[in-house]
Amino acid sequence: MSSALHLDGLRKSFGKTEIIRGVNLEIPRGERHAIIGPNGAGKSTLFNLITGRFPPTSGKVRLHGHDVTGLAPFQINRMGLSRSFQITNIFPRMSVFENVRCSLLWAQGYRYSFWNLVSRSRALTEGTHRILDQINLTARAELPAGVLSYAEQRALEIGITIAGGADVIMLDEPTAGMSHSETDYIVDLIRTVTEDKTLVMVEHDMGVVFDLADRISVLVYGEIIATGSPEQVRANPRVQEAYLGAALEAEH
Ligand SMILES: Nc1ncnc2c1ncn2[C@@H]1O[C@H](COP(=O)(O)OP(=O)(O)OP(=O)(O)O)[C@@H](O)[C@H]1O
């Protein structure tokens, strides 16, 4: 069976500077994978190469065995990969319900027959309620999304990301700017909504990473210096030296 994501010799230069310097990584289906590394290591750039926002300078990205290198983000999305944004990407004046319904409509519009509007509308409403339930926002459904708390807005953002039914979910710093209790809330939510899916996340909070990830890749200066289980990565002397020692100390 092909892996969910396969990065093969990925490189990316901006001008003369090579930011991603030959990344090889295979992420099996159903794995929760975290990409960590110091500031400026190239995590966001790698994320943007996978999601199609930037074309790589060389190398390949495969999604479920299909070469998606150079495809536009919406095409990659149609093939089953959905990403969140670091900056919340919701419509603040629309209701929470409408935000989710819109993302479902967008995702389902292509799959449903034009002639089947009545059943489409029923399926949309049911699908919207199902997602609202998954992200614990049923009680907030009729409120304008802009009045939700920060953590609730991030939960909504995650709901929008999963709405299309993608089986590879990519989250960019999902707990950035959150308190401890908000972080716990979002970690639980991510765990629930990514059940049976593949998750790739960039995250600075080591507590979140070690809690959620099945495997971790450590990116330093555009190269993956280690990939392994949380225990393997934690014990890796190269990782300790290059990053983790300082990052874990900063937590305390
Ligand atoms: N569009 C761009 N044009 C030129 N340089 C860029 C561009 N995007 C990123 N860079 C450079 O690439 C390097 C890596 O940036 P990137 O944002 O990928 O790192 P990061 O690991 O995500 O950092 P952080 O943890 O601080 O978010 C930085 O030196 C940045 O200035």
Ligand as a Chemical Component Dictionary entry (heavy atoms), coordinates in Angstrom:
data_LIG
# 
_chem_comp.id                   LIG 
_chem_comp.type                 NON-POLYMER 
_chem_comp.pdbx_formal_charge   0 
_chem_comp.three_letter_code    LIG 
# 
loop_
_chem_comp_atom.comp_id 
_chem_comp_atom.atom_id 
_chem_comp_atom.alt_atom_id 
_chem_comp_atom.type_symbol 
_chem_comp_atom.charge 
_chem_comp_atom.model_Cartn_x 
_chem_comp_atom.model_Cartn_y 
_chem_comp_atom.model_Cartn_z 
_chem_comp_atom.pdbx_ordinal 
LIG N1  N1  N 0 8.818  33.656 0.087  1  
LIG C1  C1  C 0 10.066 33.725 0.583  2  
LIG N2  N2  N 0 11.044 34.411 -0.044 3  
LIG C2  C2  C 0 12.286 34.470 0.457  4  
LIG N3  N3  N 0 12.678 33.858 1.602  5  
LIG C3  C3  C 0 11.766 33.158 2.269  6  
LIG C4  C4  C 0 10.410 33.045 1.803  7  
LIG N4  N4  N 0 9.723  32.268 2.692  8  
LIG C5  C5  C 0 10.604 31.928 3.654  9  
LIG N5  N5  N 0 11.827 32.462 3.404  10 
LIG C6  C6  C 0 13.023 32.267 4.232  11 
LIG O1  O1  O 0 13.173 30.883 4.438  12 
LIG C7  C7  C 0 13.692 30.627 5.755  13 
LIG C8  C8  C 0 12.822 29.596 6.423  14 
LIG O2  O2  O 0 11.562 30.181 6.715  15 
LIG P1  P1  P 0 10.326 29.333 7.254  16 
LIG O3  O3  O 0 9.237  30.340 7.543  17 
LIG O4  O4  O 0 10.040 28.238 6.324  18 
LIG O5  O5  O 0 10.926 28.754 8.602  19 
LIG P2  P2  P 0 10.164 28.110 9.849  20 
LIG O6  O6  O 0 10.955 26.944 10.257 21 
LIG O7  O7  O 0 8.739  27.921 9.516  22 
LIG O8  O8  O 0 10.307 29.267 10.930 23 
LIG P3  P3  P 0 9.348  29.635 12.180 24 
LIG O9  O9  O 0 9.485  28.502 13.136 25 
LIG O10 O10 O 0 9.985  30.892 12.704 26 
LIG O11 O11 O 0 7.956  29.829 11.647 27 
LIG C9  C9  C 0 13.753 31.968 6.457  28 
LIG O12 O12 O 0 15.093 32.417 6.426  29 
LIG C10 C10 C 0 12.865 32.849 5.626  30 
LIG O13 O13 O 0 13.316 34.185 5.657  31 
# 
loop_
_chem_comp_bond.comp_id 
_chem_comp_bond.atom_id_1 
_chem_comp_bond.atom_id_2 
_chem_comp_bond.value_order 
_chem_comp_bond.pdbx_ordinal 
LIG N1  C1  SING 1  
LIG C1  N2  SING 2  
LIG C1  C4  DOUB 3  
LIG N2  C2  DOUB 4  
LIG C2  N3  SING 5  
LIG N3  C3  DOUB 6  
LIG C3  C4  SING 7  
LIG C3  N5  SING 8  
LIG C4  N4  SING 9  
LIG N4  C5  DOUB 10 
LIG C5  N5  SING 11 
LIG N5  C6  SING 12 
LIG C6  O1  SING 13 
LIG C6  C10 SING 14 
LIG O1  C7  SING 15 
LIG C7  C8  SING 16 
LIG C7  C9  SING 17 
LIG C8  O2  SING 18 
LIG O2  P1  SING 19 
LIG P1  O3  DOUB 20 
LIG P1  O4  SING 21 
LIG P1  O5  SING 22 
LIG O5  P2  SING 23 
LIG P2  O6  DOUB 24 
LIG P2  O7  SING 25 
LIG P2  O8  SING 26 
LIG O8  P3  SING 27 
LIG P3  O9  DOUB 28 
LIG P3  O10 SING 29 
LIG P3  O11 SING 30 
LIG C9  O12 SING 31 
LIG C9  C10 SING 32 
LIG C10 O13 SING 33 
# 
